[in-house]
């Protein structure tokens, strides 16, 4: 068993603040055993050095807590260890206000464009230190421009336009700076197969036909940086085009030499511009293997008589030079992707014959000078740096540096910050706070510790809050007796270990849940719950009992003393039918229920309940006429002349019911029933509304008229039916008559009125 078992003690359990527990949890959870360990946890953590600060049951790690929690635990301010970081400016030379109209010009090394120049930061873990860095580009700042041109055969017409570039560019740059120098170099290709033809004839003249070309070369420094534009024109006019076999060119070999051969090129510590002019692509890493080039570029200068002699070594590196890629439109996408890899570079579209090269250079320079990019050196492990730029009234940067842990224990780290394209830099020295002041000022074998066995932190072999015991004395019979409550059998209530006669309580997985007390008999999580919340969410758990917030009571702080939830719509507590208990109504009359005792499911209607009493008192009628004085004296009766005089619900702040009832004579009477200040009031309209008797004459006349009308209607219906029937029979007769096939002589029912008799004996004589 680990004899140094420690308590993660959130003292806010004693002070009752769940908020304080949450704030101090990070510091306590770290289980720090020293002030140095404590201050590395977070910037909000502090260490209390007071000798008598710890309570029974607390281990040494309880000294480390949130600063506010330590103050609430009565740790004196003078005993609080809370070292803070700091910033010290060691060199702060102001930026230079250079004027080009002044006759005497400052030298580049005399110009300051970034301020301050050196700082010392003292960092505490988790606490960022922020400082401001100012940058001001000096007016009329010197510029060195080196023009590096592709002299392969396809650039022949471009060379003609570049021959006068020197004086023209010098004239244009006068608008920007009075101290301008220009240089010129050229490149073709790696001087090995398969990039060029190595036959003797082609090495002398690589061009075909009658074209006169110079021998191929990798890079040649034609003109060192100079302020003589006519010298640039003269030397460029002497240049000749060369040729190669493949499409990509060896321009990056040339860029390497321009960057590293500072003496041969003549670079000053001023603004350095490199104009890279080509109409082709470039070789990628690994291309050199085709020519047997397997070793990487060594990054050194290899110019002999201004000619590059080691073109079979390749590596592109940025040497604080701002690059302008002046390339034809065909290769714009390639070089724009390259620009993303090279800070402080620009890409411009070169016309097919380089006629726009001066405008391209001016535009690219303005683009580069319009932005400031800061870079820093390698950061130590655990250190982070954030930048925030402010481009108002000049350029400034808010730089924040933070360390996540203590580094090197006293050894300083140095970081360099510089604006890209400039030689000036800022030196930042980092020191780290790894321990507290009390550790340096502590007295070894202090008398404050038991028999001088520690300096607030025990010597080897000693344990206990005051280093009062040795490990050999732990768990003895005598010491264990001091850890039993009321001479019981449980050591530290079974929630702790007896260390040197003192209970050190166990810690739980949740750092907010703690055991406490001299015998670890208390905790802050075994209290009554309500709504699945400890102490109902309205109190704190202190030694297994809820300490309720104001306006709450009960074992689980679940009983509210507020009465607002018991107010009925009429403003009365529980409608006057109950009492407010724990924020809810308890109705005194069992037949009522609801949140404010407003519901009575078993009650008859209020109107029906009081009908007979109102009728007997107001009109001396009804079923209770004989017992009215005895049964119906429980309310106060007020008579009004008409219904408009009855009280209205909107005018009252007490329960009110409007009633309309009918008596045995079918007469209606109207009244209201209300309870005001425990007094029952009945307002009744003094006049009954009875129905009027029937009018006989209209009734008889109506009946007679109805009978006559019904008879006439029946006769008309009968007559109509007979007419329809006769018409149907006549139509049927006419139809049969039309269908007859005989005449009158053949009619079997026709009989003539003349009878002729013939004598059989008459022979006509």
C-alpha positions in Angstrom: 0.0 0.0 0.0 1.2 3.5 -0.8 2.0 5.0 2.5 1.6 8.5 1.0 -2.1 8.0 0.1 -3.4 11.6 -0.2 -6.7 13.3 0.0 -8.0 15.3 -2.9 -9.8 17.8 -0.6 -12.1 20.3 -2.1 -12.6 22.6 0.9 -15.6 24.1 -0.8 -17.4 21.1 0.7 -17.0 22.8 4.0 -17.8 26.2 2.6 -20.8 25.0 0.7 -20.2 26.2 -2.9 -20.5 23.9 -5.8 -19.1 26.7 -7.9 -16.0 26.8 -5.8 -15.7 23.1 -6.1 -15.7 23.2 -9.9 -13.2 26.1 -10.0 -10.8 24.3 -7.6 -11.2 20.8 -9.0 -8.4 21.1 -11.5 -5.9 22.2 -8.9 -7.0 19.6 -6.4 -7.2 16.8 -8.9 -3.5 17.2 -9.7 -2.7 15.9 -6.2 0.4 18.2 -6.1 2.9 17.4 -3.4 4.9 20.6 -3.6 4.4 24.2 -4.5 6.4 23.7 -7.6 4.1 21.0 -8.8 1.1 23.0 -7.9 1.9 26.1 -10.0 2.5 23.9 -13.0 -1.1 22.7 -13.0 -2.8 25.9 -14.1 -2.3 29.7 -13.7 -5.3 29.8 -11.3 -3.6 27.4 -8.8 -1.9 28.6 -5.7 -0.2 27.1 -2.7 -0.8 28.0 1.0 2.3 27.9 3.1 0.7 28.6 6.5 1.8 26.0 9.0 -1.6 25.4 10.6 -3.5 25.5 7.4 -4.4 21.8 7.0 -7.4 20.4 8.9 -7.7 16.9 10.3 -8.1 14.4 7.5 -6.4 16.5 4.9 -3.1 15.7 3.2 -0.4 18.0 2.0 -2.0 18.2 -1.5 -4.9 20.2 0.0 -2.5 23.2 0.1 -2.9 23.4 -3.7 -6.2 24.9 -4.7 -7.8 27.7 -6.7 -6.8 31.0 -5.3 -10.3 32.1 -4.4 -10.9 28.8 -2.6 -7.7 29.2 -0.6 -8.9 32.7 0.5 -12.2 31.3 1.5 -10.4 28.6 3.5 -8.8 31.4 5.5 -5.4 31.2 4.0 -3.7 34.6 4.7 -2.7 36.5 1.6 0.9 36.7 2.9 0.9 32.9 3.0 -0.3 32.5 -0.6 2.3 31.4 -3.2 1.2 32.5 -6.6 4.2 33.5 -8.8 3.4 35.4 -12.0 5.2 35.8 -15.2 6.6 39.0 -16.5 8.0 40.9 -19.5 11.2 42.9 -19.5 12.2 45.0 -22.5 16.0 44.9 -22.8 16.6 46.8 -26.0 14.0 49.2 -27.3 15.5 51.5 -30.0 12.7 53.4 -31.8 12.0 52.9 -35.4 13.8 55.2 -37.8 12.0 58.1 -39.5 14.2 58.4 -42.6 13.6 61.3 -45.0 14.8 61.0 -48.6 15.1 64.8 -48.9 18.0 64.9 -46.3 21.3 65.3 -48.0 23.2 63.0 -45.5 21.8 59.5 -45.9 21.8 56.9 -43.1 23.6 53.7 -43.7 21.4 50.5 -43.9 22.9 49.3 -40.5 21.8 52.6 -38.9 18.1 52.1 -39.9 15.7 50.5 -37.4 12.4 49.2 -38.8 11.3 46.9 -35.9 10.8 47.7 -32.3 11.7 46.4 -29.6 14.8 44.5 -30.5 15.3 42.3 -27.4 12.9 41.1 -24.6 13.1 38.8 -21.7 10.0 36.8 -20.8 9.4 35.0 -17.6 6.8 32.3 -18.2 4.6 30.4 -15.8 2.8 27.3 -17.1 -0.6 28.2 -18.6 -0.1 31.9 -18.3 0.5 33.7 -21.7 2.7 36.8 -21.9 1.7 39.3 -24.6 3.9 42.1 -26.0 3.6 44.5 -28.9 6.0 44.4 -31.8 6.0 47.5 -34.1 7.2 47.5 -37.7 7.7 50.6 -39.8 9.2 50.4 -43.3 11.7 53.1 -43.6 11.2 55.6 -46.3 13.8 55.6 -49.1 15.1 52.2 -48.0 17.9 50.9 -50.2 17.1 48.1 -52.7 19.3 45.6 -54.4 17.7 43.9 -57.5 19.3 41.0 -59.3 17.9 40.1 -62.7 18.3 36.4 -63.4 17.4 35.6 -67.0 16.8 32.4 -69.0 19.0 32.5 -72.1 17.7 29.4 -73.8 16.9 29.9 -77.5 13.2 30.6 -76.9 14.1 33.8 -75.0 16.0 35.4 -78.0 13.5 38.2 -78.6 13.2 38.8 -74.8 17.0 39.5 -74.6 16.6 42.4 -77.0 14.1 44.1 -74.7 16.2 43.5 -71.6 19.3 45.2 -73.1 18.0 48.6 -72.1 16.5 47.5 -68.8 19.3 48.9 -66.6 18.8 52.6 -67.3 15.0 52.4 -67.7 14.6 50.5 -64.4 17.0 52.8 -62.6 14.8 55.7 -63.7 11.6 54.1 -62.5 13.0 53.0 -59.2 14.0 56.6 -58.4 10.4 57.1 -57.4 10.8 54.4 -54.8 14.4 54.8 -53.5 17.4 56.9 -54.1 19.7 54.0 -53.3 19.1 51.4 -55.9 21.6 48.8 -57.4 21.0 46.3 -60.1 22.8 43.2 -61.3 22.4 40.6 -64.0 22.9 36.9 -64.3 21.8 34.2 -66.8 21.3 30.5 -66.9 20.5 27.8 -69.4 20.6 24.2 -68.2 22.6 21.5 -66.3 25.6 20.8 -68.5 25.2 17.0 -68.6 23.2 14.6 -70.8 20.3 14.3 -71.4 19.7 18.0 -70.7 22.1 19.2 -73.4 23.9 17.6 -76.3 27.5 16.7 -75.3 28.8 16.2 -78.9 31.8 18.5 -79.5 30.0 20.5 -82.2 26.9 21.0 -80.1 28.9 22.0 -77.0 30.3 24.8 -79.1 27.1 25.8 -80.8 23.9 24.1 -79.5 21.6 25.9 -82.0 20.6 24.4 -85.4 20.7 26.0 -88.8 22.6 29.3 -89.2 21.9 30.5 -85.7 25.0 31.5 -83.8 24.6 30.6 -80.1 27.0 30.5 -77.2 28.0 27.2 -75.4 25.4 26.0 -72.9 26.1 26.7 -69.2 24.3 26.3 -65.9 24.6 29.8 -64.4 26.8 32.8 -65.1 27.1 36.0 -63.0 27.3 38.7 -65.7 27.2 41.8 -63.5 27.7 42.3 -59.8 25.2 44.6 -58.2 25.9 48.2 -59.2 24.3 51.6 -59.3 25.4 52.1 -62.9 22.5 51.5 -65.2 24.5 52.0 -68.4 27.0 49.3 -67.3 24.1 47.0 -67.0 23.0 47.8 -70.5 26.5 47.4 -71.9 27.1 44.0 -70.5 23.6 42.7 -71.2 24.0 43.8 -74.9 27.0 41.4 -75.1 25.1 38.4 -74.1 24.2 35.6 -76.5 21.4 33.0 -76.6 22.3 29.4 -76.0 20.3 26.1 -76.3 19.4 22.8 -74.6 17.4 19.7 -75.3 14.6 19.4 -72.8 11.8 21.8 -72.0 12.5 22.5 -68.3 15.4 24.7 -67.4 18.0 24.6 -64.6 17.0 27.9 -63.2 16.9 26.7 -59.6 20.6 25.9 -59.7 21.1 29.5 -60.6 18.8 30.8 -57.8 20.9 28.8 -55.3 24.1 30.5 -56.3 22.5 33.9 -56.4 21.4 33.4 -52.8 24.6 31.9 -51.3 27.3 33.7 -53.3 26.8 37.0 -51.4 30.2 38.4 -52.0 30.3 37.7 -55.7 26.8 39.0 -56.2 27.4 42.0 -53.9 24.3 41.7 -51.7 23.9 44.3 -48.9 21.8 44.0 -45.8 19.0 45.9 -47.5 15.9 44.9 -49.4 16.9 42.1 -51.7 14.9 41.4 -54.9 15.5 38.6 -57.3 13.7 38.8 -60.6 13.6 35.3 -62.2 12.7 35.6 -65.9 11.8 32.5 -68.0 9.3 31.0 -70.4 9.7 27.4 -69.3 9.3 25.2 -66.2 11.9 24.0 -63.8 13.5 20.7 -62.8 12.1 18.8 -59.8 14.0 17.0 -57.1 15.2 13.7 -58.5 15.4 14.8 -62.1 19.2 14.9 -61.8 19.4 11.1 -61.6 18.9 11.0 -65.4 22.3 12.7 -65.7 23.9 10.7 -62.9 23.4 13.5 -60.3 22.7 11.6 -57.0 24.2 13.9 -54.4 22.1 16.9 -53.1 23.3 20.4 -53.4 25.7 21.3 -50.6 24.2 24.8 -50.3 27.6 26.5 -50.9 28.9 28.9 -53.5 30.6 27.3 -56.5 31.3 30.2 -58.8 34.7 30.3 -60.6 35.2 33.3 -62.7 31.5 34.0 -62.2 30.6 30.6 -63.8 28.7 27.9 -61.8 30.8 24.7 -61.8 28.7 22.3 -59.8 25.4 22.3 -61.6 24.9 18.6 -60.9 24.1 19.4 -57.3 20.6 20.7 -56.7 18.7 22.3 -53.7 16.4 25.3 -53.5 16.7 27.4 -50.4 15.5 30.8 -49.3 18.3 33.1 -48.2 16.3 36.1 -47.2 15.7 37.1 -50.8 12.3 38.2 -52.1 11.7 36.5 -55.4 9.7 37.8 -58.4 8.9 35.1 -60.9 8.4 36.9 -64.3 7.1 34.0 -66.4 4.9 33.6 -69.5 1.2 33.0 -69.1 1.6 29.4 -70.1 3.6 28.6 -66.9 1.6 30.9 -64.5 -0.2 28.0 -62.7 3.1 26.2 -62.0 4.9 29.2 -60.6 1.8 30.3 -58.6 1.9 26.9 -56.8 5.6 27.4 -56.2 4.8 30.9 -54.8 2.7 29.2 -52.1 5.8 27.3 -50.9 8.2 30.3 -50.9 7.2 33.1 -48.5 7.7 36.7 -49.7 7.5 35.8 -53.4 5.4 37.1 -56.2 4.4 35.9 -59.7 4.0 38.3 -62.7 2.9 37.6 -66.3 5.7 38.2 -68.7 4.8 39.2 -72.3 6.1 37.0 -75.0 9.0 39.4 -75.7 9.6 40.8 -72.1 8.4 44.3 -73.2 6.4 44.7 -69.9 9.2 43.6 -67.6 9.7 47.0 -65.9 5.9 47.4 -65.1 5.9 43.8 -63.9 8.9 44.4 -61.5 7.3 47.7 -60.1 3.9 46.0 -59.6 5.5 42.9 -57.9 7.6 45.1 -55.6 4.6 47.1 -54.5 2.8 43.8 -53.8 5.6 42.5 -51.8 6.1 45.7 -49.9 2.4 45.9 -49.0 2.6 42.9 -46.6 4.7 42.1 -43.6 5.2 38.5 -42.7 6.8 37.5 -39.4 8.6 34.2 -38.9 10.1 32.8 -35.8 12.7 30.2 -35.1 12.1 26.8 -33.6 10.0 26.9 -30.5 11.0 24.8 -27.4 8.8 21.8 -26.7 5.6 22.9 -24.9 5.9 26.6 -25.9 3.3 28.1 -28.3 3.2 31.5 -30.0 0.2 33.4 -31.4 0.3 36.4 -33.7 -2.4 39.1 -34.1 -1.7 41.8 -36.7 -3.0 45.4 -36.3 -2.8 47.4 -39.5 -4.0 50.8 -38.2 -1.7 53.9 -37.9 1.2 51.7 -38.9 1.9 48.0 -38.6 2.1 46.3 -35.2 1.7 42.8 -33.9 0.3 41.4 -30.7 2.5 38.4 -29.9 1.4 36.0 -27.2 3.8 33.3 -25.9 2.7 30.6 -23.6 4.4 27.6 -22.0 2.5 24.4 -21.0 5.2 23.2 -18.7 8.4 24.2 -17.0 11.5 23.7 -19.2 15.2 23.4 -18.5 14.8 24.3 -14.8 16.6 27.6 -14.9 18.1 27.4 -18.3 17.0 30.2 -20.7 15.7 29.5 -24.2 16.1 32.0 -27.0 13.7 32.6 -29.9 14.4 34.8 -32.9 11.5 36.7 -34.6 12.1 38.5 -37.9 10.1 40.0 -40.8 10.7 38.0 -44.0 12.8 39.9 -46.5 14.6 41.9 -43.8 17.8 41.3 -41.9 16.6 42.8 -38.7 15.3 40.5 -36.0 14.0 40.4 -32.4 15.6 38.3 -29.8 13.2 36.9 -27.2 14.8 35.3 -24.1 12.5 32.8 -22.3 12.9 32.0 -18.6 10.6 29.6 -16.9 9.1 29.6 -13.4 9.6 26.1 -12.1 9.3 26.5 -8.3 7.9 28.9 -5.7 9.8 31.5 -3.6 9.1 29.5 -0.5 11.2 26.6 -1.8 14.2 28.9 -2.1 13.6 30.6 1.2 12.7 27.4 3.1 14.7 26.4 6.2 15.9 22.9 6.0 15.1 20.8 9.1 12.7 23.5 10.2 11.5 23.7 13.8 8.0 24.2 12.4 8.1 20.5 11.4 8.1 17.8 14.0 11.5 17.6 15.6 13.0 19.4 12.6 12.1 16.6 10.1 11.2 18.7 7.1 10.8 22.0 5.3 7.1 22.0 5.0 7.8 19.0 2.8 9.1 16.0 4.7 12.6 14.6 4.6 13.1 11.0 3.3 11.5 8.5 5.6 9.2 11.0 7.4 5.4 11.2 6.9 2.5 13.1 8.5 1.2 16.7 8.1 4.1 17.9 10.3 6.5 15.1 9.4 6.0 13.8 12.9 6.3 10.1 12.2 8.6 7.7 10.5 7.3 5.1 8.1 8.3 2.4 10.7 5.8 3.8 13.2 2.8 3.6 10.9 -0.1 1.2 11.7 0.9 0.5 15.3 -1.7 -0.3 17.9 -1.3 3.0 19.8 -1.5 5.1 16.7 -4.6 3.3 15.4 -6.5 4.0 18.6 -6.4 7.7 17.8 -8.2 7.0 14.5 -11.2 5.2 16.0 -14.3 7.4 16.7 -15.8 6.9 20.2 -13.5 3.9 20.8 -15.2 2.0 18.1 -13.8 -0.7 15.9 -13.7 1.1 12.6 -10.5 2.8 11.7 -11.2 6.2 10.1 -14.9 5.1 9.7 -13.6 2.7 7.0 -13.2 5.7 4.7 -9.5 6.5 5.3 -6.1 5.3 6.5 -4.6 5.9 9.8 -1.2 7.5 9.1 0.8 8.4 12.1 -2.2 8.5 14.4 -4.1 10.8 12.0 -6.8 9.9 9.5 -6.1 10.6 5.9 -9.3 10.1 4.1 -9.6 8.2 0.9 -10.3 10.0 -2.4 -13.0 9.1 -4.8 -13.0 8.9 -8.6 -15.0 12.1 -8.7 -12.8 14.8 -7.2 -15.9 16.8 -6.2 -16.9 14.0 -3.8 -14.8 14.0 -0.7 -14.7 12.4 2.7 -13.8 14.7 5.6 -13.7 15.1 9.3 -11.3 14.0 12.0 -12.4 10.3 11.6 -13.5 10.6 7.9 -17.0 10.4 9.2 -18.4 13.1 7.0 -18.8 13.4 3.3 -20.5 15.7 0.8 -22.4 13.3 -1.3 -24.5 11.0 1.0 -27.4 13.4 1.6 -31.1 13.1 0.8 -32.0 13.7 -2.8 -35.1 15.1 -4.5 -35.8 15.0 -8.2 -32.5 12.9 -8.5 -30.6 16.0 -7.3 -28.5 16.2 -4.2 -30.4 18.3 -1.6 -32.9 18.9 -4.3 -30.5 21.3 -6.1 -31.3 23.9 -3.4 -28.6 23.3 -0.9 -25.3 21.7 -0.1 -24.4 18.5 1.5 -22.4 19.0 4.7 -21.4 15.9 6.7 -24.3 13.9 5.3 -26.9 16.6 6.1 -28.4 19.1 3.7 -27.8 22.8 4.5 -30.6 24.4 2.6 -30.5 27.7 0.7 -32.8 30.5 1.8 -36.5 29.9 1.3 -36.1 26.1 1.3 -36.4 23.6 4.0 -36.8 19.9 4.5 -34.3 17.0 4.8 -33.7 17.2 1.0 -34.3 20.9 0.7 -37.3 20.1 -1.4 -39.8 22.2 0.5 -40.1 25.8 -0.8 -41.2 28.5 1.6 -42.3 30.6 -1.3 -46.1 31.1 -1.6 -46.2 32.5 -5.1 -47.1 29.1 -6.6 -50.1 28.9 -4.2 -51.8 32.1 -5.4 -55.1 31.6 -7.2 -56.2 33.8 -10.0 -58.2 35.9 -7.6 -55.1 36.7 -5.5 -56.1 34.5 -2.6 -53.9 31.7 -1.2 -55.4 28.4 -2.3 -58.7 30.1 -3.1 -59.3 30.4 0.6 -59.9 26.7 0.8 -56.5 25.5 2.0 -52.9 26.3 3.2 -49.7 26.6 1.3 -47.2 23.9 2.3 -43.8 23.5 0.5 -44.9 25.6 -2.4 -48.2 23.7 -3.1 -51.7 23.9 -1.7 -53.1 21.4 0.8 -56.9 21.9 0.7 -58.6 21.9 4.1 -61.9 20.9 2.6 -61.4 17.4 1.2 -63.9 17.9 -1.6 -61.7 20.5 -3.2 -58.5 19.8 -5.2 -56.3 21.2 -7.9 -53.1 23.4 -7.7 -55.1 26.2 -5.9 -58.1 24.1 -4.5 -60.2 25.4 -7.4 -61.7 22.0 -8.5 -64.6 20.2 -6.7 -65.5 17.2 -8.9 -68.1 15.8 -6.4 -69.7 19.2 -5.6 -73.1 20.1 -7.0 -73.2 23.2 -9.0 -72.9 26.4 -6.9 -76.1 27.7 -8.3 -78.1 24.5 -7.7 -76.7 24.2 -4.2 -78.0 27.7 -3.0 -81.1 27.9 -5.2 -83.7 26.9 -2.5 -82.2 29.3 0.1 -82.1 32.2 -2.3 -85.7 31.5 -3.4 -87.1 31.3 0.1 -85.3 34.5 1.4 -85.8 36.6 -1.7 -89.3 35.5 -2.7 -90.6 33.5 0.3 -91.2 30.5 -1.9 -89.6 27.2 -2.7 -89.0 23.9 -0.9 -87.3 25.6 2.1 -90.0 28.2 2.7 -91.0 26.7 6.0 -87.4 26.2 7.3 -85.8 29.3 5.6 -84.9 31.1 8.8 -83.2 28.0 10.2 -81.4 26.7 7.1 -80.7 29.8 5.0 -79.2 32.4 7.3 -75.6 31.6 6.3 -75.3 34.3 3.7 -75.9 38.0 3.4 -78.7 38.9 0.9 -78.6 42.0 -1.2 -81.4 42.8 -3.7 -80.9 44.7 -6.9 -83.5 46.0 -9.4 -82.2 44.4 -12.6 -79.5 42.2 -13.9 -77.2 45.0 -14.9 -76.7 45.8 -11.2 -75.3 42.4 -10.4 -71.5 42.2 -9.7 -69.4 41.3 -12.6 -66.4 38.8 -12.5 -64.0 41.3 -13.9 -64.8 43.8 -11.1 -64.0 41.4 -8.3 -60.9 40.0 -6.6 -62.8 37.1 -5.0 -64.6 34.0 -6.3 -67.9 34.9 -8.0 -70.6 32.7 -9.7 -73.5 34.0 -11.8 -76.7 31.9 -11.5 -80.0 31.6 -13.4 -82.7 29.3 -11.8 -86.4 28.5 -12.4 -89.1 28.1 -9.8 -92.2 25.9 -9.8 -94.2 28.4 -11.8 -91.6 28.4 -14.6 -90.4 31.9 -13.5 -86.7 32.7 -13.8 -84.7 34.5 -11.1 -81.1 35.7 -11.3 -78.5 36.0 -8.6 -74.7 35.9 -7.9 -72.9 33.9 -5.1 -69.5 35.1 -3.8 -67.2 34.6 -0.9 -65.4 37.8 0.2 -63.2 37.9 3.3 -64.9 34.7 4.5 -68.3 36.3 4.2 -70.8 34.7 1.8 -72.7 37.3 -0.3 -75.7 36.8 -2.5 -76.9 39.5 -4.9 -80.4 38.7 -6.4 -82.6 40.5 -8.9 -85.8 41.3 -6.9 -88.1 40.8 -9.9 -89.0 37.4 -11.3 -89.2 36.8 -15.0 -92.4 34.8 -15.6 -93.7 33.6 -19.0 -96.9 35.4 -20.3 -100.3 33.4 -20.9 -101.3 32.1 -24.3 -103.4 34.3 -26.8 -106.5 32.2 -27.8 -107.7 34.1 -30.8 -104.6 33.8 -32.8 -104.3 30.2 -31.9 -107.9 29.4 -33.0 -107.6 31.5 -36.2 -104.4 29.8 -37.0 -105.9 26.3 -36.5 -109.0 27.1 -38.7 -106.8 28.7 -41.4 -104.6 25.7 -41.3 -107.5 23.2 -41.7 -109.0 25.2 -44.7 -105.6 25.5 -46.4 -105.0 21.8 -45.9 -108.4 20.9 -47.4 -107.9 23.2 -50.4 -104.5 21.7 -51.0 -106.0 18.2 -50.9 -108.7 19.1 -53.5 -106.2 20.7 -55.8 -104.1 17.6 -55.6 -107.1 15.4 -56.4 -108.2 17.5 -59.3 -104.7 17.5 -60.7 -104.5 13.8 -60.5 -107.9 13.3 -62.4 -106.8 15.7 -65.2 -103.6 13.7 -65.6 -105.5 10.4 -65.7 -108.1 11.6 -68.3 -105.4 12.9 -70.6 -103.6 9.6 -70.5 -106.9 7.7 -71.4 -107.7 10.0 -74.3 -104.2 9.7 -75.6 -104.5 6.0 -75.5 -107.8 6.1 -77.4 -106.4 8.3 -80.1 -103.5 6.0 -80.5 -105.7 2.9 -81.0 -107.9 4.8 -83.5 -104.9 5.6 -85.7 -103.9 2.0 -85.8 -107.4 0.8 -87.2 -107.3 -0.9 -90.8 -111.1 -0.9 -91.9 -113.5 1.6 -93.5 -117.3 2.2 -92.8 -118.5 -0.5 -95.3 -116.5 -3.2 -93.7 -117.1 -2.1 -90.2 -118.6 -5.1 -88.5 -120.5 -3.0 -86.1 -122.1 -0.8 -88.8 -125.7 -1.7 -89.7 -127.5 0.2 -92.5 -131.0 1.5 -92.0 -132.3 0.1 -95.5 -133.2 -3.6 -95.8 -133.5 -5.1 -99.3 -135.5 -8.4 -99.8 -135.2 -10.3 -103.1 -138.2 -12.5 -104.2 -136.8 -15.8 -105.2 -139.6 -16.4 -107.6 -139.2 -13.2 -109.5 -137.3 -13.7 -112.6 -137.1 -10.2 -113.8 -140.0 -10.5 -116.1 
